[in-house]
Amino acid sequence: MTQLNESNQARPARRGHLLLKLSALSIVTALSLGVGSAPVYAQAMPNDIDTAVHAQPLNMRTLHDQLNLSADQEVQWQAALDAMRQSHASERMNADQMQSRMQTMLKQPILDLSALHAMDEKARQQDAPLSDQSAKAWLKFYGSLNDQQKTTFSDAIRPEFANIVHHPARPYDPRTGL
């Protein structure tokens, strides 16, 4: 019983550490994904109107037109889009392969959790470099914008971050234990 209570007390600290990592990762991921993932968040969001932010998916073409990019900025925009597309393609391919392997493994009477974990880790390691490359390309592009362009970009991406903040995996609430 004491061990269970210690485990429950340690859970908020672990969750806080995990959520901090997830928050940082979410911000970089939003940039690397080209911030077009609102439909995914919208489906996963709670029905509570006070906490849910329902945003329209970001239209990258409209944003591109609003930014009035210089020739150098246009090159960086295209590089960021290309890096994002490569990252998405790799992630989809790895996810498809993992799903296929998992379907085979789930047919076994005894699950091999070590193998499932190893597959997940391998997919994450394969996806990480391209995701990082995509994030860096978006950050480089953003760094090349002037203040007016950054304001336009910020206004366009802000609803995506609001979705992240209000995602159901929000921080642990010690008052309710949830």
C-alpha positions as CSV (number, residue, x, y, z in Angstrom):
1,M,0.0,0.0,0.0
2,T,2.8,2.4,0.8
3,Q,4.4,1.7,-2.5
4,L,1.2,2.5,-4.3
5,N,0.9,5.8,-2.5
6,E,4.5,6.7,-3.3
7,S,3.8,5.8,-6.9
8,N,0.7,8.1,-7.0
9,Q,2.7,10.9,-5.5
10,A,5.5,10.5,-8.0
11,R,3.0,10.5,-10.9
12,P,2.4,14.3,-11.0
13,A,6.1,14.9,-11.2
14,R,6.6,12.4,-14.0
15,R,3.6,13.8,-15.9
16,G,4.9,17.3,-15.5
17,H,8.2,16.3,-16.9
18,L,6.6,14.4,-19.7
19,L,4.2,17.2,-20.5
20,L,7.0,19.7,-20.6
21,K,8.8,17.6,-23.2
22,L,5.5,17.1,-25.1
23,S,4.8,20.9,-25.0
24,A,8.2,21.7,-26.5
25,L,7.9,18.9,-29.0
26,S,4.4,20.1,-29.9
27,I,5.6,23.6,-30.7
28,V,8.4,22.4,-32.9
29,T,6.1,19.8,-34.4
30,A,3.5,22.4,-35.3
31,L,6.2,24.4,-37.1
32,S,7.6,21.3,-38.8
33,L,4.2,20.0,-39.8
34,G,3.4,23.3,-41.5
35,V,0.8,23.9,-38.9
36,G,-1.9,22.0,-40.9
37,S,-2.9,19.5,-38.2
38,A,-6.0,21.3,-36.8
39,P,-8.4,18.6,-37.9
40,V,-6.6,16.0,-35.9
41,Y,-6.7,18.2,-32.7
42,A,-10.3,19.1,-33.4
43,Q,-11.3,15.5,-33.4
44,A,-9.5,14.8,-30.2
45,M,-10.7,17.8,-28.3
46,P,-13.2,17.7,-25.5
47,N,-16.8,18.9,-26.0
48,D,-16.4,21.4,-23.2
49,I,-16.9,24.7,-25.1
50,D,-14.9,26.7,-22.4
51,T,-11.7,24.8,-23.0
52,A,-12.0,23.8,-26.6
53,V,-10.7,26.0,-29.3
54,H,-12.0,25.1,-32.7
55,A,-9.9,26.6,-35.4
56,Q,-10.0,26.2,-39.1
57,P,-7.0,24.5,-40.6
58,L,-4.3,26.9,-41.7
59,N,-4.3,27.5,-45.4
60,M,-0.6,27.7,-46.3
61,R,-1.3,29.2,-49.8
62,T,-3.3,32.0,-48.3
63,L,-0.6,32.6,-45.7
64,H,2.1,32.5,-48.4
65,D,0.2,35.2,-50.3
66,Q,-0.3,37.4,-47.2
67,L,3.4,37.3,-46.4
68,N,4.6,39.0,-49.6
69,L,7.9,37.2,-49.6
70,S,11.1,38.4,-51.1
71,A,13.1,36.2,-53.5
72,D,15.4,35.0,-50.7
73,Q,12.4,34.4,-48.3
74,E,10.7,32.4,-51.1
75,V,13.6,30.1,-51.4
76,Q,13.5,29.5,-47.6
77,W,9.7,29.0,-47.7
78,Q,10.1,26.4,-50.4
79,A,12.9,24.7,-48.5
80,A,10.7,24.5,-45.4
81,L,7.8,23.1,-47.4
82,D,10.0,20.5,-49.0
83,A,11.5,19.5,-45.6
84,M,8.0,19.3,-44.2
85,R,6.8,17.1,-47.1
86,Q,9.8,14.8,-46.7
87,S,9.2,14.4,-43.0
88,H,5.5,13.7,-43.5
89,A,6.2,11.1,-46.2
90,S,8.7,9.4,-44.0
91,E,6.4,9.4,-41.0
92,R,3.5,8.0,-43.0
93,M,5.7,5.3,-44.5
94,N,7.1,4.3,-41.0
95,A,3.6,4.4,-39.5
96,D,2.3,2.1,-42.3
97,Q,5.1,-0.3,-41.8
98,M,4.6,-0.3,-38.0
99,Q,0.9,-0.8,-38.3
100,S,1.4,-3.8,-40.6
101,R,3.9,-5.3,-38.2
102,M,1.7,-4.6,-35.2
103,Q,-1.3,-6.4,-36.9
104,T,0.9,-9.5,-37.4
105,M,2.1,-9.3,-33.8
106,L,-1.4,-8.8,-32.4
107,K,-2.4,-12.1,-33.8
108,Q,0.0,-13.9,-31.5
109,P,-1.5,-15.3,-28.3
110,I,1.1,-13.6,-26.1
111,L,2.1,-10.1,-27.0
112,D,5.8,-9.3,-27.2
113,L,5.8,-5.8,-25.6
114,S,9.5,-5.6,-26.0
115,A,9.3,-6.0,-29.7
116,L,6.4,-3.5,-29.9
117,H,8.5,-1.0,-27.9
118,A,11.5,-1.6,-30.1
119,M,9.5,-1.0,-33.3
120,D,8.1,2.2,-31.8
121,E,11.6,3.4,-30.9
122,K,13.0,2.5,-34.3
123,A,10.2,4.5,-36.0
124,R,10.9,7.5,-33.7
125,Q,14.6,7.4,-34.4
126,Q,14.0,7.2,-38.2
127,D,11.5,10.1,-38.1
128,A,13.5,12.3,-35.7
129,P,16.2,13.6,-38.2
130,L,13.7,14.6,-40.9
131,S,11.3,16.2,-38.3
132,D,14.2,18.1,-36.8
133,Q,15.3,19.2,-40.3
134,S,11.8,20.4,-41.0
135,A,11.6,22.3,-37.8
136,K,15.0,24.0,-38.4
137,A,13.9,24.9,-41.9
138,W,10.8,26.6,-40.6
139,L,12.7,28.4,-37.9
140,K,15.2,29.6,-40.4
141,F,12.4,30.9,-42.6
142,Y,10.7,32.6,-39.7
143,G,14.0,34.2,-38.7
144,S,14.2,35.8,-42.2
145,L,10.8,37.5,-41.8
146,N,10.5,41.2,-40.9
147,D,8.3,42.2,-38.0
148,Q,5.2,42.8,-40.1
149,Q,5.6,39.3,-41.7
150,K,6.2,37.7,-38.3
151,T,3.0,39.3,-37.0
152,T,1.1,37.9,-40.0
153,F,2.7,34.5,-39.5
154,S,2.1,34.6,-35.8
155,D,-1.6,35.5,-36.2
156,A,-2.0,32.6,-38.6
157,I,-0.3,30.0,-36.4
158,R,-1.7,31.2,-33.1
159,P,-4.9,29.1,-33.4
160,E,-2.8,26.0,-34.0
161,F,-1.0,26.7,-30.7
162,A,-4.3,27.3,-29.0
163,N,-5.4,23.8,-30.1
164,I,-2.2,22.4,-28.6
165,V,-2.7,24.2,-25.3
166,H,-6.3,22.9,-25.1
167,H,-5.6,19.4,-26.3
168,P,-7.0,16.7,-23.9
169,A,-3.5,15.8,-22.8
170,R,-3.3,19.0,-20.8
171,P,-1.4,19.0,-17.5
172,Y,-2.2,17.0,-14.4
173,D,-4.6,18.8,-12.0
174,P,-3.7,18.0,-8.4
175,R,-7.1,19.1,-7.2
176,T,-9.0,16.5,-9.1
177,G,-6.3,13.9,-9.6
178,L,-6.9,13.9,-13.3
